[in-house]
Amino acid sequence: MEEVLEKYNATKIEDVKVWFKAASVNDFPVDGGACVKYKDKQIAVFNFARIGKWYACQNVCPHKMEMVLSRGMIGDDKGVPKVACPLHKKTFSLENGENLNGDMDAIATYPVKIEEENVYIGFSD
Ligand code: FES
């Protein structure tokens, strides 16, 4: 199980080496998520239109190792944008991946930029 998680390393914008062109902004649901593949990783990308921001994180939920976070509901926890896993509702900060309702390890988050109507996700590898 841990091997799956080892693929996902939170990436800060200053460590980005590759801006991966994921898709057009129109390919993502408004105020929802979709899954994008990069190399052997599944990345959940969220168009948080309500607050005018985009987020990306690992698609795998560390609770039961299910590839589901892109189908989670996005919302707000005391001002922190978050995603709730659709299976058992564990919630994670979209800003830094922190598990907001428990003591699981943080999930990996990735920078997102929008250029000419396209969504790019930043990776360090
Ligand atoms: S698998 Fe995500 S909360 Fe259980």
Residues whose N, C-alpha, C, O or C-beta is under 5 A from the ligand:
A	BS01	FES	C61 H63 K64 E66 C85 L87 H88 K89 K90
